[in-house]
Amino acid sequence: MQIVNVKDTGLINVERMLKKPAFDQVELNPKIREANKKLFGRDMTAAEIVDMIVNEVRAEGDKAVIKYTKLIDRTEFTAEEFVVTEEEYEAAYKAADPEIVESLKRAAANVRQYHQEQKPNSWMTYRGQGSLLGQSVIPLDRVGIYVPGGTAAYPSSVIMNAVPAAVAGVGEIIMMVPPKDGKINPYVLVAAKEAGVSKIFKIGGAQAIAAMAFGTETIPRVDKITGPGNIFVTLAKKAVYGHCDIDMLAGPSEILIVADETADPAYTAADMLSQAEHDMLASSIVITDSKTLAERVATEAEKQLQQLPRQEIARASLDKNGLIIVAEDIMQAIELANVSAPEHMEILTKEPFQLLPYVRHAGAVFLGAYSPEPLGDYFAGPNHVLPTGGTARYYSVLNVETFMKRTSLISYTQPELSRVSDDIIRLAEAEGLQAHANAIRIRKIEK
């Protein structure tokens, strides 16, 4: 992990280190590429594989989904067997540790309460002289949630995607999860039941995204797809956008910690590693005005790394994307943090709330030593589906409005329309749209 001093390296060079592409296609490593070559009969990029799968699912529906589930996930299902049954839900509750189930329920309750407060309202206002203007906020009819599965299980992702959709009033929430040995992790099923998911399909990868976007004989077409996934899932979401909406194109996880000399180096290192263990491509950055803290964090990170079961992944992440920057002062640290626009930003300073007004670009901000990033991942209430790759400059955290749309409402009386008609007619004719002008003129009350 590299320690960089702004004075020595130069501000422009440090800013370049922090700027990331919004979405950069990750090249497949040689092992995965060779495995795909055996699967598909020829060497293909991730984008080529995704385009092939998406187009085939669009054309052939269930047949293509069955084909690719068998080929990629080594699971052979009929279309009817894709759907999780009530018996599978019951088995999941029996297999699950009751204490973990209770923790999931409490987490879901916190997320539900937080998102209830986000819910926007429809409104209509009388503007005087015969005009009513307003807005109708309407939940989407059906949404699809993608939850990673296979070698890992993420019940927290189920809660973070499904609960806001349920709070928004979405009519039907369907969920796609890749199976492992034909089954889904029991905690994922429990979380889905607690969060209000309508139906779960044991399907993963690009074929799951395409099935939700276009619909098949068994799988209903959705209005929007949310949820994280690997490069194939992300590219599939990019490919189907326009046929339905998506939440965002998610990249590797990120944390950026702004810390002063009062920060605990053990806490700071632990929080860096909480992201580094996600993925070799994950990014963990500390920006501090204290050279002493920078050195102590680097030492502490190496010490804690030795104890991690996912040490190999975390080490690769820190070697490639770990960075400790020594800024000239704490305000420069905040400015550099804004340049990065991280997914997660922690402020570990003596007075973190004094710096908050200067934070402009971050998916979520964690204030103080006892508000570590995993608190937001699992339990506090705010959503953990956040913009990555610097897209916090213009994307928002997943929220209730993600699952709603707004419709404008307009109502004028004839006298009020006549009062403003000359302005509308002039504007329409200035654009050469005579029929627009006529639609107003024909209703006008002649003076």
C-alpha positions in Angstrom: 0.0 0.0 0.0 1.4 3.3 -1.1 1.8 6.5 1.1 1.7 9.7 -1.0 2.5 13.2 0.2 0.7 16.0 -1.7 3.7 18.3 -1.2 6.1 15.8 -2.8 3.8 14.4 -5.5 1.9 17.6 -6.5 -1.8 18.3 -6.2 -2.6 17.7 -9.8 -1.0 14.3 -9.8 -2.8 13.2 -6.6 -6.1 14.3 -8.1 -5.4 12.1 -11.1 -4.8 9.2 -8.8 -8.3 9.8 -7.3 -10.3 10.3 -10.5 -11.9 7.1 -11.8 -13.9 6.3 -14.9 -17.6 6.0 -14.2 -17.7 2.5 -15.6 -14.7 0.7 -17.0 -15.1 -2.8 -18.4 -13.0 -5.1 -16.4 -10.9 -7.4 -18.6 -11.5 -11.1 -17.7 -8.5 -12.7 -16.1 -6.9 -15.5 -18.1 -8.4 -18.4 -16.1 -11.9 -17.1 -16.5 -11.4 -16.4 -20.2 -10.1 -19.9 -20.7 -13.0 -21.4 -18.9 -15.4 -19.3 -21.0 -13.6 -20.5 -24.1 -14.4 -24.1 -23.2 -18.0 -23.2 -22.4 -18.8 -21.2 -25.5 -16.4 -22.8 -28.0 -14.4 -19.7 -28.8 -12.5 -16.9 -27.1 -14.9 -14.0 -26.3 -14.8 -10.8 -24.3 -17.3 -10.3 -21.5 -19.3 -7.9 -23.7 -19.5 -10.4 -26.6 -20.8 -13.1 -24.2 -23.4 -10.8 -22.7 -24.7 -9.6 -26.1 -25.0 -13.2 -27.2 -27.0 -14.2 -24.1 -29.2 -11.2 -24.0 -30.1 -11.5 -27.7 -30.8 -15.2 -27.4 -33.0 -14.8 -24.3 -34.9 -12.0 -26.0 -35.6 -14.2 -29.0 -36.1 -17.6 -27.3 -37.3 -16.8 -23.8 -37.4 -19.7 -21.3 -35.5 -22.0 -23.7 -32.4 -19.8 -23.7 -32.7 -19.2 -19.9 -32.7 -22.9 -19.3 -29.8 -23.4 -21.7 -27.5 -20.8 -20.1 -28.4 -21.8 -16.5 -27.3 -25.4 -17.3 -24.2 -24.2 -19.2 -23.0 -21.6 -16.7 -24.4 -22.6 -13.3 -24.3 -26.3 -13.9 -27.9 -26.5 -12.8 -30.6 -28.2 -14.9 -34.1 -26.8 -14.3 -37.4 -26.8 -16.2 -39.1 -23.4 -16.4 -41.5 -24.4 -13.6 -38.6 -25.4 -11.3 -37.0 -21.9 -11.6 -39.6 -20.5 -9.1 -38.9 -20.9 -5.4 -41.8 -22.8 -3.7 -43.4 -22.4 -0.3 -41.8 -25.6 0.8 -38.4 -24.1 0.0 -39.2 -21.0 2.1 -40.3 -23.2 5.0 -37.1 -25.3 4.7 -35.1 -22.0 4.8 -36.7 -20.9 8.0 -36.0 -24.3 9.6 -32.4 -24.3 8.5 -31.7 -20.7 9.5 -30.2 -19.8 12.9 -33.1 -18.1 14.8 -30.8 -15.4 16.2 -29.6 -14.5 12.7 -33.3 -14.4 11.5 -34.1 -12.0 14.4 -31.1 -9.8 13.4 -32.4 -9.8 9.8 -35.8 -8.8 11.0 -34.4 -5.9 13.1 -32.3 -4.7 10.1 -35.3 -4.8 7.8 -37.4 -2.8 10.3 -34.6 -0.1 10.5 -34.4 0.1 6.7 -38.2 0.2 6.4 -38.5 3.0 9.0 -35.8 5.1 7.3 -37.3 4.7 3.9 -40.8 5.5 5.0 -39.5 9.0 5.8 -38.3 9.4 2.2 -41.7 8.8 0.6 -42.7 11.7 -1.5 -46.3 12.9 -1.8 -48.6 13.7 -4.7 -49.9 17.3 -4.6 -52.2 19.8 -6.4 -52.3 23.5 -6.0 -54.9 26.1 -7.1 -52.9 28.9 -8.7 -55.7 31.4 -8.9 -57.7 32.7 -11.9 -58.8 29.2 -12.9 -55.7 27.0 -13.0 -54.7 23.9 -11.1 -51.2 22.5 -11.2 -49.9 19.4 -9.5 -47.9 16.2 -9.4 -48.9 12.6 -9.1 -46.3 10.3 -7.6 -46.9 6.7 -8.7 -45.1 3.5 -7.8 -43.9 1.3 -10.6 -46.0 -1.8 -11.5 -43.3 -4.4 -11.3 -39.6 -4.3 -10.5 -36.9 -6.9 -10.6 -34.1 -7.3 -8.0 -30.8 -9.0 -8.7 -29.0 -10.5 -5.8 -25.6 -12.2 -6.2 -25.4 -15.8 -5.2 -23.4 -18.9 -6.0 -20.2 -18.9 -3.9 -21.5 -16.0 -1.6 -24.8 -15.0 -0.1 -26.0 -11.4 0.5 -29.2 -11.2 2.5 -28.4 -7.6 3.3 -28.7 -6.8 -0.5 -32.1 -8.4 -0.5 -33.3 -6.0 2.3 -31.7 -2.9 0.8 -33.3 -3.5 -2.6 -36.7 -5.0 -1.7 -37.7 -2.9 1.3 -37.6 0.5 -0.5 -39.6 -1.0 -3.4 -42.2 -2.3 -0.9 -42.4 1.1 0.9 -42.9 2.8 -2.5 -45.9 0.6 -3.1 -44.6 -1.4 -6.1 -47.2 -3.8 -7.2 -44.9 -6.9 -7.7 -41.3 -7.4 -6.7 -39.5 -10.3 -8.3 -36.0 -11.4 -7.5 -33.3 -13.3 -9.3 -30.6 -15.3 -7.4 -28.1 -17.6 -9.0 -28.3 -21.1 -7.4 -25.5 -23.0 -5.8 -26.0 -26.8 -6.4 -29.6 -26.0 -7.4 -30.4 -24.2 -4.1 -30.5 -20.7 -2.7 -28.9 -19.7 0.7 -31.6 -19.9 3.4 -30.8 -16.4 4.8 -31.4 -14.9 1.3 -34.8 -16.6 1.2 -35.7 -15.5 4.7 -34.6 -11.9 4.0 -36.8 -11.9 0.8 -39.8 -13.1 2.7 -39.3 -10.5 5.4 -38.7 -7.7 2.9 -41.9 -8.3 0.8 -40.5 -10.0 -2.3 -43.4 -11.5 -4.4 -41.6 -14.2 -6.3 -38.0 -15.6 -6.5 -36.4 -17.3 -9.5 -33.3 -19.4 -9.2 -31.5 -17.7 -12.2 -28.3 -15.7 -12.3 -26.0 -13.9 -14.7 -26.8 -12.0 -17.9 -29.7 -14.4 -18.6 -31.5 -13.3 -15.5 -31.2 -9.6 -16.4 -32.4 -10.3 -20.0 -35.3 -12.4 -18.7 -36.5 -9.6 -16.5 -36.0 -6.9 -19.2 -37.9 -8.7 -22.0 -40.0 -11.3 -20.1 -40.3 -14.9 -21.0 -43.1 -17.5 -20.9 -42.5 -18.0 -17.2 -40.8 -14.7 -16.1 -42.8 -11.5 -16.1 -41.3 -8.4 -17.7 -40.3 -5.7 -15.2 -40.2 -1.9 -15.4 -36.9 -1.5 -13.6 -34.0 -3.7 -12.5 -31.9 -2.9 -9.4 -29.1 -4.7 -7.6 -25.4 -5.4 -7.9 -23.6 -8.2 -9.8 -20.5 -9.2 -11.5 -19.2 -7.8 -14.8 -21.6 -10.0 -16.8 -24.6 -8.7 -14.8 -23.5 -5.1 -15.1 -22.9 -5.3 -18.8 -26.3 -7.0 -19.2 -28.0 -4.1 -17.3 -26.2 -1.7 -19.7 -27.5 -3.7 -22.7 -31.1 -3.8 -21.7 -31.4 -0.2 -20.5 -34.1 1.5 -22.5 -36.2 -1.6 -22.7 -36.6 -1.1 -18.9 -35.0 1.2 -16.4 -32.0 0.3 -14.2 -30.7 1.8 -11.0 -27.0 2.3 -12.0 -23.9 0.6 -13.4 -22.1 -0.6 -10.3 -18.4 -1.1 -10.1 -16.0 -2.4 -7.4 -16.7 -1.2 -3.8 -14.9 1.9 -2.4 -14.1 3.5 0.9 -12.4 6.9 1.5 -11.5 7.9 5.0 -10.8 11.5 5.9 -8.8 11.4 9.2 -6.9 13.8 11.4 -4.3 13.2 14.2 -7.1 12.2 16.6 -8.2 9.2 14.6 -7.5 5.7 16.0 -5.1 4.0 13.5 -6.6 0.6 14.4 -10.1 1.8 13.6 -8.9 3.4 10.4 -7.0 0.3 9.2 -10.0 -1.9 10.1 -12.3 0.2 8.0 -10.0 0.1 5.0 -9.8 -3.7 5.2 -13.6 -3.9 5.5 -13.8 -2.8 1.9 -10.5 -4.5 0.7 -11.9 -8.0 1.6 -14.8 -7.5 -0.8 -12.9 -7.8 -4.0 -9.4 -7.5 -5.5 -10.6 -4.5 -7.4 -12.0 -2.8 -4.3 -10.6 0.6 -3.4 -9.5 1.7 0.1 -8.1 5.2 0.6 -7.2 7.3 3.6 -6.6 11.1 3.3 -5.1 12.7 6.4 -3.2 15.8 7.4 -1.0 13.7 9.8 2.1 11.9 8.5 2.3 10.1 11.8 -1.2 8.7 11.4 -0.5 7.7 7.8 2.5 5.6 8.9 0.6 4.1 11.9 -2.4 3.1 9.7 -0.1 1.4 7.2 1.5 -0.6 10.0 -1.8 -1.5 11.6 -3.3 -2.6 8.2 -0.5 -5.0 7.7 -1.0 -6.4 11.2 -4.7 -6.9 10.9 -4.3 -8.3 7.4 -2.6 -11.3 8.9 -5.8 -12.3 10.8 -8.2 -12.2 7.9 -9.7 -15.4 6.3 -9.9 -13.4 3.0 -6.3 -12.2 3.4 -5.3 -12.9 -0.2 -8.2 -10.9 -1.6 -7.7 -8.0 0.8 -3.9 -7.9 0.2 -4.4 -7.8 -3.6 -6.9 -5.0 -3.2 -4.6 -2.9 -1.0 -1.6 -3.6 -3.3 -3.5 -2.5 -6.4 -5.9 0.2 -5.0 -4.9 0.9 -1.5 -3.6 4.5 -0.9 -2.8 6.7 2.0 -2.5 10.4 1.1 -0.9 13.0 3.3 -2.6 16.4 2.6 -1.4 19.8 3.6 -4.4 20.4 5.8 -7.8 18.9 6.6 -9.7 21.1 4.2 -7.5 20.0 1.3 -8.3 16.4 2.5 -12.0 17.1 2.1 -11.4 18.7 -1.4 -9.5 15.6 -2.5 -12.3 13.4 -1.2 -14.8 15.4 -3.3 -12.5 14.8 -6.3 -12.8 11.0 -5.7 -16.6 11.1 -5.1 -16.4 7.8 -3.2 -19.1 5.3 -2.6 -18.5 5.4 1.2 -16.8 8.3 2.9 -15.9 8.2 6.6 -14.9 11.3 8.5 -12.7 10.3 11.5 -11.8 13.7 12.9 -12.2 15.5 16.2 -15.2 17.5 15.0 -16.6 15.5 12.0 -19.9 17.5 11.7 -17.9 20.7 11.1 -16.6 19.2 7.9 -19.9 17.8 6.7 -21.1 21.1 5.0 -18.0 20.9 2.7 -18.8 17.3 1.5 -20.3 17.6 -2.0 -19.8 14.2 -3.6 -20.2 10.9 -1.7 -22.7 8.0 -1.8 -22.9 7.8 2.0 -21.1 9.7 4.7 -20.2 8.1 8.1 -19.5 10.6 10.8 -17.3 9.8 13.8 -15.3 6.9 15.2 -18.4 4.9 16.1 -20.1 5.1 12.7 -18.1 2.6 10.7 -19.1 1.7 7.1 -20.4 -1.8 8.0 -23.1 -0.2 10.2 -24.6 1.2 7.0 -24.0 -2.0 5.1 -26.2 -4.0 7.4 -28.3 -2.2 10.0 -28.6 1.5 10.5 -31.4 2.1 7.9 -30.0 4.1 5.0 -29.5 2.2 1.8 -26.2 0.5 1.0 -26.8 0.4 -2.8 -24.5 3.4 -3.6 -22.9 5.0 -6.7 -19.4 3.8 -7.4 -16.6 4.9 -9.7 -16.9 8.6 -9.0 -20.6 8.6 -10.1 -21.6 10.1 -6.8 -21.0 13.4 -8.6 -24.4 12.8 -10.3 -26.0 9.6 -9.0 -27.9 9.2 -5.8 -28.2 6.3 -3.3 -30.9 3.8 -4.0 -34.1 5.2 -2.3 -37.9 5.0 -2.3 -38.1 7.4 -5.3 -36.0 4.9 -7.3 -39.2 2.8 -7.5 -41.6 5.6 -8.3 -42.3 8.0 -11.1 -43.8 11.5 -11.3 -46.7 12.6 -13.5 -47.5 16.3 -14.0 -51.1 17.4 -13.6 -52.5 20.5 -15.4 -56.1 21.9 -15.4 -57.2 25.3 -16.8 -60.6 26.8 -17.1 -61.6 28.3 -20.5 -61.3 31.9 -19.2 -57.9 31.3 -17.8 -56.7 29.5 -21.0 -58.0 32.5 -23.0 -56.1 34.9 -20.8 -52.8 33.3 -21.6 -53.5 32.1 -25.1 -51.8 34.9 -27.0 -48.5 34.0 -25.3 -48.9 30.3 -26.2 -49.9 31.0 -29.8 -46.9 33.3 -30.3 -44.5 30.7 -28.9 -46.0 27.9 -31.0 -45.8 30.0 -34.2 -42.3 31.0 -33.5 -41.4 27.3 -33.6 -43.4 26.8 -36.8 -45.9 24.5 -35.1 -49.2 25.9 -36.5 -51.3 22.9 -35.2 -50.1 23.7 -31.7 -51.3 27.3 -32.1 -54.6 26.2 -33.6 -55.3 23.9 -30.6 -55.1 27.0 -28.4 -56.8 29.4 -30.8 -59.9 27.2 -31.3 -60.6 27.3 -27.6 -60.0 31.0 -27.1 -62.9 33.3 -26.0 -63.0 36.2 -28.4 -63.0 39.6 -26.7 
